[in-house]
Amino acid sequence: MNSAAEPAGAGGRGRDAARTRAEILDVATGEFSRAGFAGARVDEIAARTSTTKRMIYYYFGGKEQLFTAVLERAYSVLRQAEEELDVERLDPVAAVRRIAELTFDHHEAHPDFIRLVSIENIHEAEHIAASRKLGTAGSPALALIGRTLTAGRESGLFTAGVDAVDVHAMINAFCFFRVSNRHTYKALFGRDLTAPGRREHYRSMLGDMVIAYLTADRATD
């Protein structure tokens, strides 16, 4: 329950609540990803929407809660895509490659997500840890990777003992770095990691890298 008083015209007499919240979240996503949590201003967000600062506080409670809501929505987009991914009919190698491609495509298409996650890491994930929606929700991709790894081990394709969290981290590390560090990488090495002409090269490279790790022979103790 929000402590702020309901603004005049709310309660069905004004703008549609869902549409208003969505507009606020759209603008807040851009502002937080541009300026960071500390630098973002609720006044600026209000000025760029067709609502008021008071309305923002009514819907979200404050800057902390607004940033948490922005994170929740950003993660929900990825999780929905993961939940809709159907790899059950694919062999384990093709399934892992498809999971990696989903993450690659999502991170490339949502650079604001990358910036928001970077900002939240600066704040040691305090907003995610406090979120009822995010704190213990995990990722649908982890369960999907886990089932795929089990099928791969049972078929003899994958090395036993490979961990789903490690594979998830491996995929995300490549996809995240490609977007988050594209400017510094170009300045230092003269290569744009997100250049359209090299997109399929990096997309295939990711899949090749993960599959090579999963199928490599490993010495046993």
C-alpha positions in Angstrom: 0.0 0.0 0.0 1.5 3.3 -1.0 1.7 6.0 1.7 1.3 8.8 -0.7 -2.1 10.3 -1.1 -4.0 9.4 -4.2 -3.8 12.3 -6.6 -7.0 14.1 -7.8 -8.4 12.4 -10.8 -7.0 9.0 -10.0 -9.1 5.9 -9.2 -10.4 5.5 -12.7 -11.3 9.1 -13.4 -7.9 10.0 -14.9 -5.5 8.3 -17.2 -5.5 4.5 -17.4 -3.3 3.4 -14.5 -1.5 0.6 -16.4 -0.7 2.9 -19.2 0.6 5.6 -16.9 2.8 3.2 -15.0 4.2 1.8 -18.3 5.0 5.4 -19.5 6.8 6.2 -16.2 8.8 3.0 -16.4 9.7 3.6 -20.0 11.1 7.1 -19.2 12.7 5.9 -15.9 14.5 3.1 -17.7 16.1 5.6 -20.0 17.0 8.0 -17.2 18.4 5.4 -14.8 20.4 3.7 -17.6 21.8 7.1 -18.7 22.5 8.7 -15.3 22.8 5.8 -12.9 20.8 5.5 -9.7 22.5 8.3 -7.9 22.4 10.7 -10.9 18.8 10.1 -12.0 16.2 12.6 -10.9 12.5 11.9 -10.3 11.9 15.6 -11.4 13.5 14.8 -14.8 11.5 11.7 -15.2 8.3 13.5 -14.4 9.2 16.3 -16.8 9.5 13.8 -19.6 6.2 12.1 -19.0 2.6 13.3 -19.2 2.3 12.9 -15.5 3.6 14.5 -12.3 6.2 13.8 -9.6 3.4 13.4 -7.2 1.8 10.7 -9.4 5.2 8.9 -9.7 5.4 8.8 -5.9 1.7 7.6 -5.8 2.4 4.7 -8.1 5.9 3.7 -6.9 6.5 5.2 -3.5 9.9 6.8 -4.2 13.1 6.7 -6.2 14.3 3.4 -4.6 11.1 1.7 -5.4 10.9 3.1 -8.9 14.4 1.8 -9.7 13.5 -1.6 -8.3 10.4 -1.6 -10.5 12.5 -0.7 -13.5 14.8 -3.6 -12.7 11.9 -6.0 -12.2 10.4 -5.1 -15.6 13.8 -5.4 -17.4 14.4 -8.9 -16.0 10.9 -9.9 -16.7 11.4 -9.3 -20.4 14.4 -11.7 -20.4 12.6 -14.3 -18.3 9.5 -14.3 -20.5 11.7 -15.0 -23.5 13.5 -17.8 -21.6 10.1 -19.3 -20.6 8.9 -19.3 -24.2 12.0 -20.9 -25.6 11.2 -24.5 -26.7 14.3 -26.7 -27.1 12.8 -29.9 -25.9 12.8 -31.4 -29.4 16.4 -30.4 -30.1 19.4 -32.6 -29.4 21.5 -31.3 -26.5 24.1 -29.6 -28.6 21.5 -27.7 -30.7 19.6 -26.9 -27.5 22.6 -25.3 -25.8 23.4 -23.4 -28.9 19.8 -22.1 -29.1 19.9 -21.0 -25.4 23.1 -19.1 -26.0 21.7 -17.4 -29.1 18.6 -16.3 -27.1 20.9 -14.5 -24.5 23.0 -13.1 -27.3 19.9 -11.7 -29.1 18.3 -10.3 -26.0 21.4 -8.5 -24.7 22.1 -7.0 -28.1 18.5 -5.7 -28.4 18.4 -4.3 -24.8 21.4 -2.2 -24.1 19.5 -0.5 -21.3 19.3 -3.8 -19.6 23.1 -4.1 -19.7 23.5 -0.6 -18.2 20.9 -1.2 -15.5 22.6 -4.5 -14.4 26.0 -2.7 -14.3 24.5 0.0 -12.1 22.9 -2.5 -9.8 26.2 -4.3 -9.4 27.8 -1.0 -8.3 25.1 -1.0 -5.6 25.9 -4.6 -4.7 22.5 -5.9 -5.9 20.7 -4.3 -2.9 17.5 -3.6 -4.9 17.4 -7.1 -6.4 18.0 -8.7 -3.0 15.1 -6.6 -1.5 12.7 -7.3 -4.4 10.0 -9.9 -3.8 9.9 -10.6 -7.5 13.6 -10.9 -8.1 15.4 -11.8 -4.9 14.7 -15.6 -5.0 13.2 -16.0 -8.5 16.3 -17.2 -10.2 16.2 -17.7 -14.0 14.1 -20.1 -16.2 17.3 -20.5 -18.3 19.0 -22.3 -15.4 16.4 -25.0 -15.3 16.5 -25.3 -19.1 20.3 -25.5 -19.1 20.1 -28.1 -16.3 17.7 -30.4 -18.2 19.8 -30.0 -21.3 23.0 -30.8 -19.5 21.4 -33.9 -18.0 20.3 -35.1 -21.5 23.7 -34.4 -22.9 25.5 -36.4 -20.2 23.0 -39.3 -20.5 23.7 -39.4 -24.3 27.4 -39.3 -23.7 27.8 -35.9 -25.5 28.7 -33.8 -22.5 31.3 -34.2 -19.8 29.8 -35.3 -16.5 29.7 -32.8 -13.7 29.2 -29.6 -15.7 27.3 -27.1 -13.7 24.3 -25.2 -15.1 25.2 -22.0 -13.2 28.7 -22.0 -14.7 27.3 -22.5 -18.2 24.9 -19.7 -17.6 27.7 -17.4 -16.4 29.8 -18.4 -19.4 27.1 -17.5 -21.9 26.2 -14.2 -20.1 29.8 -13.1 -19.7 30.4 -13.1 -23.5 27.0 -11.5 -24.3 27.3 -8.9 -21.6 30.8 -7.9 -22.4 30.1 -7.6 -26.1 27.5 -4.9 -25.3 28.9 -3.3 -22.1 32.5 -2.9 -23.3 31.9 -2.1 -27.0 33.0 1.5 -26.7 36.2 0.9 -24.7 37.1 -2.1 -26.9 36.7 -0.1 -30.0 38.8 2.7 -28.6 41.6 0.4 -27.5 41.6 -2.2 -30.3 39.8 -0.5 -33.2 37.0 -3.2 -33.4 33.3 -2.6 -32.8 32.1 -5.8 -31.2 28.5 -4.9 -32.2 29.2 -4.1 -35.8 26.4 -5.7 -37.9 28.9 -7.2 -40.3 30.4 -9.3 -37.5 27.2 -10.2 -35.7 26.8 -13.7 -37.1 30.5 -14.3 -36.5 30.2 -13.6 -32.8 26.9 -15.3 -32.5 28.4 -18.5 -33.9 31.6 -18.1 -31.9 29.6 -18.0 -28.7 27.8 -21.3 -29.5 31.1 -22.9 -30.6 32.8 -21.8 -27.4 30.1 -23.2 -25.1 29.8 -26.5 -27.0 33.6 -26.9 -27.0 33.7 -26.5 -23.2 30.8 -29.0 -22.7 32.3 -31.7 -25.0 36.0 -31.3 -24.1 37.8 -34.3 -22.6 38.9 -33.6 -19.1 41.5 -35.4 -17.0 40.2 -37.1 -13.9 41.9 -37.2 -10.5 
